[in-house]
Every structure is written in structure tokens, then in C-alpha cells.
Amino acid sequence: MKLYNRGMVIAGIVVFLIVATFPLWYGRGKAVPPPDLKLDTPAIQGLKEKLCVETAPYMRANHMKLLTVWRDDVVRKGKRTYTAMDGRVHQISLTGTCLGCHSNKKQFCDRCHDYSGAKPACWSCHIIPEEVR
Amino acid sequence: MIGQHLEISVLAILILTLSALGIAFTPLSFLLMVILPYAAFVIFIGGFIYRVVKWAKAPVPFRITTTCGQQSSLPWIKSAPLESPSTVWGVIGRMALEVFLFRSLFRNTDVAIVGQRPVYGSAKWLWFFGLLFHWSMLVIVLRHLRFFIEPIAPWIKGLSAIDGFFEIGVPTLYLSDLTVLAGLTFLFLRRMAVPRLRYISLVTDYFALLLLLGIVTTGLLMKHFFPADLLHVKNLALGWVTFAPAAPKGVGTVFYIHLSFVFTLFVWFPFSKLMHMGGIFLSPTRNLANDNRMKRHLNPWNAPVKVHTYEEYEDEFREKMKLAGLPLEKE
């Protein structure tokens, strides 16, 4: 069986292959180490029990939703405390509570956000502590 | 069995969802995360090429002229170089219009009986929502590349930034997510609501739309309602493209359903109507120049016919014809 318009058809298939396998050849198959999050700030090392506001898996997946709730609680309802699932009460403050421990935005926040391509709008209002000092 | 096509499609989607849920909580998740991605990708690529080659083996001996515009003829007759192209560049232009703007769907008409008389009018809704769906789908696929390459290319970040321009909610709502949902919902409701369309719709029509709706819905659920751990998701995707896949733990159940739908789409794609993605380029009414009057196109399987032309006839009988006083073309 003859392949009609052989040149055009093969060119089309080659273009399709190049486009469809883009992720395979773009990185040249080099293994990329997952981001290394630094949890060794002085504030965290001073903690007796190394625990975030909620559990680590919950925070990893839901921190952005928690922060939205916090923002609405403070800005719209004037509520300044948050009771975690385990009963601990935290002060609602990005700069005070979150960044109090995670004072290393570049080695903590940015590592994951750059890796997953998430660009949060936190810093269009909030100050970045490292940059002020 | 008219009328059961929708039910069968819904059932197929439910079975897929349930098996994904079943897999999520068993060691079989290794299969879904590590083996199935490669199998699905190979079937997609292989099936795609198989279909294209199969089409390319069918001879198209004659130009199929569709009367969408005046063909090129005498210099003083104005021709339509894009609607009825006679050159390669014209064909490329027509194909680009078709692929990027769905030119022939723009010609869609509708007929209604007005006062016992059929009245024809233009119907652009299918064109509009079809175009909306396809472009949104493209943007979404391109945005997903952020999981497959590291560092993320600037153009992917730029695309995501434009897509989430209005910064509605946290995480940002992407406009393409809304428009893809609008497009698919229209295409689905159209088949449900119009009796004539419902009559001709088959399992494959409903299944394609429901599968895509399933993918979009699970994607939106993961982004806005049951967040998946993106760190694990990207580790997994990078594992696939560097051929060192590792099944992550605790990425969320919705992610398993999303993946099952996507792999089903990949496997089913080459053997379904969705192959119009490749087929559009091999459509004879779109990719052949309308040059029937300028060039002679020979049917490739014509049997060789032994012909005796007038010139040969004259050569053979020249002397006799001369003697009989018959007129000759060559003396």
C-alpha cells in the first residue's frame, strides 16, 4: 500500500511527535531534586514541639485556604484569634504568626511556589521581613 | 437502542470513577501512577500515527472542490483565494482558518418553519462555544506543562498570569477553566435539548463530552475545594518525564480520579471521533487546491490504456490519404 503525499504526511507526523513529547526532551531527561525546604530558623529550633498551626500535610495542601479565612476573619469580621483543630489558639497574623517562625521566605515559601508555579498575591500588600531589615 | 446512549456513557464514567476510587486505596495505585502513564502515552502516540498513516494510504485521485468561493479562472473574474484556493499558499491559508477559527463551522445554518415556509438563517452558537472550548482546552494543556518541566519556562508563567489576570479568590480562578466549562456544558446540553441532535447522538458523542467534563470538574475540585499537594504532583510528573517515576502517598483522592480520566482520554483518543485533531489536516475538501482546470490530475489506479492518437494514425496512413486527396495536418 502506497503512502500518498509521503513528504507532507511524514513531516506532519514528525511535528506531532516533537510537540507531543515536549516534556520529555525539554529537560533532557535530567532528574530534578524536589525543593529543599529549610525549617531551621531560630524560632523553629526554639520550639519544644515542632508543630505548625495545623498538621504539616494539612498545611501543605490547605495553607492558602487557611490564609484566606484568616484574611477574611481579620479584615471583615475583626476576629484576631484562630482555634486550631487540636484546640491551640493562635494569633491571626501573617507577619507575626506565620513569618514569626518561617522567617526565611526565600528558603521556605519561594522554593515550593517557584517549583509548582504558584504565584501568591501575599506580598502585594504584606512586607517581606528580610527585605526590611 | 436509541435513548440509551446517554445512560451507557454516564455508566462508563461512573465505572471509571469507582475504579479510580478503588485503586486509590490499594497497592494498585502503583499501577495507575507508574505503569499506566507510559502505557497510555505509547497507545496515544502509536494510535495517532496509525490512524494518520491509514488515512494517508487512501488515494485521493481527484480534487474535491467545495463551492465556498469563486475559483481562479480568467484574470478578469475575481476569485476567492482563501475560500477556493488554487495555490499551496492559499491551501495553507484555508487550513489555518479552519484549524484556528473553525471557518466551515462559521457557515453553520439553521432552518425553522415560519408560516409553513422553511426559513434559513445563520447559527453561530455551535461555532462560538466550540471555539471557546477548543482554545480554553489548549490554554489548559499548556498551563499544565508547569508540572512537567523544571524550571518553569517564562512563557508558561506568563500564560498562567494572563489566564488568572483578575485574581479572583485564592488560589486564583483561571478564566480558561470557566470558559472550558461553559463550552463543554453548551456542547453537552445541545445534544440533550435539541430532539434532532439527541436522535443522532451516540455513546461516543456523550462519552467524549462527559469524560472531558469529568477531567475539568476533578481539576477544578482539586484546585478550589479539595486541594491536592502540588509538591507531590510535580514530583510525580517530573518522575514520569525523567523515567524515574515514584508513586506518591497522600496526594488526595480526587487526583486519582483526575488521572484515571486523563489516561482514559489518552488511550481512547486515537480510536474515537476526537481524532479529528489529526484528521482535520487530512481532510480532502480542505487540503486540496481547487486547480482542476489548471492541472490534469491522473487517477493513480487507472489501468494503462493503449491509445492510437490522430498523429500516429496520420503517420500510418499518410501515403494513402495523400493519394485519396484527403487533407493532412502534416505534409
Interface residues (C-beta under 8 A of the other chain):
Chain A: M1 K2 L3 Y4 N5 R6 V9 G12 I13 F16 L17 A20 T21 F22 P23 L24 Y26 G27 G29 K30 A31 V32 P34 P35 P57 R60 A61 N62 M64 K65 L67 T68 C112 D114 Y115 S116 G117 A118 K119 P120 A121
Chain B: F44 I45 F48 I49 V52 V53 A56 K57 A58 P59 V60 L145 R146 F147 F148 I149 E150 P151 I152 A153 I156 K157 S160 A161 E167 G169 V170 P171 T172 P227 A228 D229 L230 L231 V233 K234 N235 A237 L238 V241 T242 F243 A244 G250 G252 G278 F281 L282 P300
